Amino acid sequence: MTSTPTTSPAPPTNPVADPVATPAPFGPPGTAGYAEATATYQLAVPVEPAGAFTARTVDDVVRAVTAAHRAGTPLRVSTTGHAVGRTGPPTSPLAGSLLLRTLLDAPVRVDPRNRTARVPAGATWGQVLPEVLPHGLTALHGSSPTVGVIGYLLGGGISFYGRRFGLAANSLRSLTVVLADGQVVVASATERPELFWALRGGGGGFGVVVEAEIDLVPMHAVVTGMAVWDAADAARLAPVWQAWARTAPPQITTSLRLLSLPPLPGVPPALAGRRVLALDGAVTATDEADVPAARDTARELLAPLRALAAPRLDTWAPAGPGTLPHVHLDPPRPVAFSSDSALVHELDEAGWAALAAAAPSLLALELRQLGGALGAPAPGGGALDHFSAPLHYYAVGLSDPATAARTSADLQAARSVLRPHLTGWTSPNFVDSSRQPQRTYDASTRARVERVRLAVDPDGLFAGDVAPVRG
């Protein structure tokens, strides 16, 4: 399948080139607040807008959007900066634009009776979970506590709860959005349903989301952890994991990774300074009675692998749901990185052997288990509501001046190995650069998304935030 590109609204004319022309409340480089507003998790991408502003209230967002629209200047939106390189040109993707960072001074509001939470723009999963966990509830969060909630949700959201509950985007009940004309609207299944549909996986460029209302799920415990083997065992262990994953119950979601982590604080000694194979994930136990079955599921996963090779480290055990965002060992601080990702078919034995031998310099080379509810279309879902592939591939390496060339070469080598297994589709949350493939839906879905985008942003104020179609 191939998607047919359609024409997005052109960015507004008259981009800001002279810092003096930057409209209030945006500050030009060197002014107070510019450094805070341009802070980013992805240090490999230059963030150099003509002006930047941090919004602390919805009124701040309205004021900023209105000012950019009146000035005829493209407006980009950021929170944590994990995704800063995904749209725009390969270098300095914010040049000539204004940058609005949304860090709203508003609480996370939990409704335990209805099992929902309202999350303000700028909140991370590390801020949300302490508010919901005391109620015996959790959200369909990602593997890193530093990721912004709203961007994650709008891009689909693959959780370690995903095979049981589906993509995190399907847990959205409503979104509050500031449109290009300054209107504040609510999009839900009953209010502006077409906008609500397009926002969920449509690729950005619709407005500024200032609040998300999400469904929560009951969660008593998880059986989680990490088992670690020498990388030399990968070629014989990985096919066993893949065969198990094919028919695994939906209560479990796992990730198999080749890791080459430097000896840094927080990196277990069994992982630091060597290449290893790591298996992590979670089995859900929504109440206390589910814990024995969850233990059994984890044991069934690990037993044939343990029989083939004794792990160097094995921490799989029942734990509270609050431990889950830390199991994957995502970097807690900003870093310069480059990555690649794709939705892939299963690998044969030769493919596993070749992949294990490729790309030795990368920090991580991961295949994440999909299927279950992640593979099922959701009733009332958005533009992206499921993945039909069985596996998600993600590779990442350091990309500072000393490592960028080697990382780029290894990313290409790994993709070459995977080429026969590529589905041609991607998960938007894992696309790191506008140069990478990022096709997430078919031509008819794209045409519908574009109609919604044109209706809410006819002048293309947010056109720089639209993910390009690149197969």
N, C-alpha and C positions, 0 to 999 in steps of 0.2 A: 504494500500500500504506500502511496505517496500523497502528500498534501499539496494542494495548489495554492501558492502564495496569493493573497489578496492585498489590496493597497491599504495601509494604515494611514490615519490622518497625518499630514505633514507637521513637523514641529513648528511652533510659532516662529515667525520671522523676528528679526531684530534681536538676536542673542546678545547677551551682555558681554562686552569685550573690555570695557573700561570699568575698573572697580568703582570709580566715582559714581557711575550710573546705576549701581546696585540699589534696588528699591528697599526701603525699610519694610519689614524688620530684618531683612537679610544684611549680614555684615560682610564686608570684603575681607580678603586675606590680611592678617595682621591685627584685626580688630578683636575686641573681647567677644568670646563665644564662638569664633570661627573654628578654633582647634577642637572644642568640645563637639560641635556639630559635624565635623568631618572625621571624628574618630571612627576607626573601623577595625573589625576583626581580621580582615584580609589585608595583610601588609604588603603583598606583592603588587597591588593595584594602586596607582596614584589617585588620590582623591583631592582634586583641585578645582572645585567649582568657582564660578565668578563671585558667588556670595553664598553664605550658609546661615542657617538659623535653627535653633532647637526649640520646638514647640512643647510647652508644658501643660497647655490646656486646649480644649477643642476650639475656643475662641482664637487662640494663637494660630491654630491650623487654618481657620477660616481667614484670618488676617493675612497669613502668608500666601495662601492660594490666591486670594483676591489681588494681592500686590503683584504676584508673578503674572497673573492673567492680564492685568491692566498694563504691565510693562511689556507684554508680548514676549516673555522670556521662558524658555523651557524649564520645567520644574521636575526635579528628581526627589525621590523619597527614600529615606534610610532609617533604620533603627540601630541594630547592632553592627551592621556592615558586613555580615557573613556573605551577602550576595552582591557586593558592590561591583563585581566584574562581569556579571551575567548579561547585561544589556549595554548597548553603545559600542563604540569602537574599541579595539583591543588595548589601546593605551589611553590614559586619562579620560575615562568614559564620561566624566562629569564636566569636562571643559565646555565653557560657554553656557552652562546651565546654572540654575539656582538649586541649592540642596536644602531640603527640609528634613530635619531629623525629628522623629516623633518619640519623645520620652515624657509621656503625660504623667503629671502628678496626681494620680487617681488610684484608689485601692482596687485590688481584686475582690470582687463581691461574689460570695458563694451562697447558693440557695440549696441547702441540703435536702429539703423536702422534694424539690423538683429535680434534683441532681443536675444542676446547671451552675455555671460560673460566668461572670462578665469580666473580661480581661481588657485593660486599656492598652493602647498602642505603646510600644516600647518595653512592655513587660517580657521577661524571659521565663522559660520553664522553671528555672531555679527560684524564681520569685512566686510562681503560681502554685507549685506543688505544696509548699508548707501551709498554704491556705486551705487546700482541699483534702489533704491526707488525714487531718484529724477527724474528719467526718466519715472515714471509712471509704472514701471515694478517691478516684484518680482521674487524670486526663490522658488522652492518647498522645503523650509527649514523645519527643525524639530522644536520641541517645546522648545529647549534650545539654546540660543545664544552662549554657550561655546563649543558646539560640533564641531569637525573638519569636514569640508565640504566633503573632499574626502572619508574618511572612511564611513561617512553617506551614500554617494552616492553609493559606492561599495557594501554596505550591503542592498540595496533596497531603504530605506528612506521613512518613513510614515509621511506625512505632513498633516497639517490641511487644505491644498488645495487638498489632495490626492483623495478624492472621485470625484472631478471634473477633475483633470489632471493626476491621476495615480501615481504609484510609482516614486519617485524622480530619481531613476536609469534610468528610461526611458527618462529623460530630458537630458541625456548625449549625446553630439555630438562627442566628441573625448577625448582621454586620452593620455597624454605623459608619457611614462614609461621608466625607466632605467632597462634593463634586467640583468640577472645574469652575463652575459659576458661583461657588461659595455656599451652595445649599448643603445643609446637613440632612441626610436621609437615612432611613433604616431599610435595609434589604433583607428579606426573609422569604419563606415559602409563600407568604400571603401579601407582602408589601414589596413592590418592585421585584417580582420573582425572576424576571429575565436578568436583571443586574445581579441578583443573588446567585443565579446559575453561573453566570460568566465569571464572577469574582472567584469562584471556587475552582481554580486550576486554569483559568482563561489566559494567564500570562501577563497580567498587570496592565497599567495604563488606564484604569477606570476612575481613579480618584484616590483619596487618602483615607484608609480605614483607621478609625480612631477607637473603635471598640469591637470586640467579638464576644458573642454569647455562645458558649459551647456546652454540649452535653458531657456529663461526667459518668463514670462507670464505677460500680462497687468493686473494691479490691481489698481483700483481707491480707494477702501475702503473695509473694512470688517465689518460685524456685529459680534462682539465677546464679550467675558466676561465670568463671572463665576456666577452661581447660587448655593447657599449653603443651605442645610437643615440639621437638626439633623440626626445623623446616625440611630436613631430609626425609621425614615421614609423610610429607604432604601428599605426594603422588599416590600413595596407597590408602591414606586415610580419607582424602577428599571424596573419592567416588563412593565410599561407604556412607559418608554423611549425605551426599546427594541422593543416593538410593533411599535412605531413611526419610529425607525431607519430602520426597515425592508423595508419600502417603501419611505423613505425620498428622496428628490431630491438630485442630485449629487452636488449641489452648497454648501451643508453643510456637515461638518465633525465634530463629537463631541466625547467627552470622559467623561465617568462617573466613578467617583473615590470615594472610602472611604478613607478619609484623617485623619491622627492623627499627626499633625504637632506641634513641640514644639514652644514656644513663642520666635521667633527669628526675627531679623530685616528683614523687607520685607514680613513677614507673616501677613496677615490682622487679626485684633483682632477677627473677626467672625470665624476664623479657628484655631487660636492658642490655644493649650492646651486642645482641646476637639476633639472627633471623630465626623466627619461630612460627609455628602454626597455632592459631588461637581460635577456640570455639566459645562464643558467648551467646547470651540471649536470655529468655525468660519463659517460664511456664506460669500461667495465671491460676490463682486460687481466689475466687471471688468471696468465699467465706471459709471458715475454719474446716468445714467438712471436706473441702476440695484439696486440702494440703496433701493428704496421703496419695491421692491420684496424681497430683502434680509431681511429687517425688518419684513416683513410678515412671511417669513420662520422661523425666530427666534421666532416670537410670536406664531406661530402654534406649535413649539416644546415645548415651555415653558408653554403655557396656561393650558393644562391638568395637568401638574405637579404642577403649582401654585394653581390650584383649589383643589388638594388633600391636599397640605400642604403649608403654607406660608414660603417662603425662609427667612433665617436669613440675607442673603446677595444676591444681584442681580445686577450685573454690566453689563449685556448684553446691548450693544448699538453700533451704528456705530462708527468706529474709523479708523485711518490710518493703513495701513498694517504694519508699523513699530512697532505697539504695540503687534502684535501677538506672537513673540517669548517669551514674558514675561507673558502671560496670564496663562500658565501652572504651573508657580512658581517652575520650576526646580532649584535646588541649584546652585548658581552662583560660589561657591568655592569648591575645592576638599573635598571629604568626604569618610569615610569608609562605604561601603554599601554592602549588598548582595541582590540579586533579583532572580526572577523567571519569566518566560514568556511562552506563548504558543498561538497558533491560536486555537480558540474554537468555538464550535457550540453554538447556543442560549441556554439559561438556562430556565428551567421551574420555576414556582413560588416557589417550595420547594428549588430548587437550589439557587435562589436568597436569600431566607431567610437564608439558611445554610451559604452562602458566606458572608452575612452581619454579621453573628455571629462569623465567624472565624477570626483568626489572628488579634487580637486587638492591638498588639504592632507595627504592620507595619506602616511605614510612609504613604504609599499609596498602595491601591489595586484597580487597574484600568481595565476597559473594554473600549476599543476604537472601535468606529464604523468603519467598513470596507465597502465593497461593492462599488457600483458605478464604477468609473474608476479603483479603486484599485483592483477590482475583474475581470477585463477584460484583457486578454492577449494583449500585445502591439505589433503592427506590427514592426518588426525589433528589438524586445526586447532582453534582455540578458538572462543569465542562470536563473535569477529570475526576472520576469517582472509583476507578479500579485500574489494576495492571493485569494484563493477560499473561505476561511472561512468568516463568517459574522462579527466576533469579534476578537480583539486581547487583550489578557490578559497580564497584567504586574503588579507585586507586588514587593515592595522594602522596606527594613528596614535598620536601622543602624547596623553596624557590627564591632564596636570597641570591645575591650576586655570585657566591661561591658554588651554589648547588643547582641553579636554574637550568643550565645546559644539560647536566646529567639527568635531572628529573624529567625534562622534556623528552630526552631520548628514551628513557625507560618507560614513560607513559606511552610513547609510540610503539615500543616493542611489545608491551602488554596488549595494546589494542590489536596489533597485528596477529597475535596468537588468538585473540577472541573473535577476529573478523568472521570466521565461518559460523559463529554462534550468535551474532548480533541479530536482534529482532528489528532494528531500525527505529526503535522508540526509546524515550528517556523519561526519567523522573525529574521534574523541574527543580526540586530542592537541591539536587546534587550537581547541577550544571554550574561550572565554575567560570566559564568564559563565553563571550558571544561568538567565539570562533568554533566552539564545539557543537556537535549535533545536539539539537534540543527540540525534537519533534514529539509532541505528547498527545496529539489528537488528529483526527482525519480531516479531510477537506470540508465536509459539511459542518462539522463542529467549528472549525476555524471561521467559516463564513458567518455562522451565527454569532460567534464571539465578536467578530469585527463589526457586525451590525449594532451590537450593544455598545461597543466602545465608541463608535461614531455618534451614537445617540447621546451619550453622557459627556463626551469630550470632543465636540465637533471641530475645535480649533487645534487639537493635538497638544494641549498643554502638557500632558503626561506621556507623550509619545516616546520619550527617551526611556521610560520604564517598561516598554512593551518588549517581551522576550521575542527575539527574531525566530522565524521558522527556518531551521537549518537541519536537513536530513543527512 
